[in-house]
Amino acid sequence: MAKVLVVDDSRLSRRMTVDALLAEGHEVIEAENGELGLAAFREHAPACIVTDLLMPIMTGFEMIAAVRQESASVPIVVVTADVQTTSRQRCEEHGEVKMLNKPIQSAELTQLVSDAIGQFC
Amino acid sequence: MQLTPDQHDALTEVFNIGVGRAAASLSSLLGKSIALSVPRLRMCHVHEFASESDQTAISVIQSVHGAIEGRAVLSFPETSGITLARLLGATADVQLDAGELDLDLSCILEEVGNIVLNAVMGTLANCAGGTVSFSIPRVASKCAITDLLLSTRREAEADCDVIIVADTEFDVTDSQIRGQLVLAAEVLSLEQVVPQLPLGLSHC
């Protein structure tokens, strides 16, 4: 199993995501906005990042752009309430990104994360 | 701006699709079915808009900017809001007589509002072929929807007195949870968007 960084300002959504990942045996690091997420990425070098988009202080878009400046390959899974196709396109401007809409289905999330980590390692 | 019958139908249908997506999300979150009322769409002066919601509602409000300018509100009677939050894991007793809502309840309802309102407004944006940005959702208690919509209008919008209002009511089956979803959009922002809707329905 792997170290996964979860970035979401919503305690409810973060809890749902973290619970799903812990149940799969992953080690989980949490951050509640993009700025803290970026710091956690630098400190912990996770195998995968699961992030929301709309967050205070630093958005998921901004965090993804900053992460991609430092790592072109770390898998990123976006979990968002934003259903706009333009938001998906905007995420993909920074390289391949997997995307799920909230509310998440645990099995779908964990499969996506496992597949992403498998391709990364 | 006057809506033609076709434009009225298209806008209503887009709202229908968005509400359907929102209801699916809420149903998935709660593990329960959602019953919806027939959505109502009307154009009115902002000060004429009157909601049936009472003054003790718990509401989540989110602003949208870009291709569409407006605000969306998800509102619950206070008991429904508490029941819904407890279904999603809120454990603290809520003292609604206090000035502020319990933090746990607020956080949960903010996210529910985020998911539901994004579903509606994002669908509208997709259908219109445009892009919108959202404010971070905010919970307000003991506030009528009308007052909430008026108090969050930006100064630049204050001269735009006519709004299009779409709203629907919902019931969570087998639960004491009901609520209302209201979308208020500035008419001027819709003048460019509405003509595109019949063409954009396939992109919803």
Interface residues (C-beta under 8 A of the other chain):
Chain A: D9 S10 R11 L12 S13 R15 L54 M55 P56 T80 A81 D82 V83 Q84 T85 T86 S87 N101 K102 P103 Q105
Chain B: R21 S25 S28 L29 L88 G89 D104 C107 I108 E110 E111 V112 N114 I115 N118 A119 G122 T123 A125 N126 T131 V132 F134 I136 H203
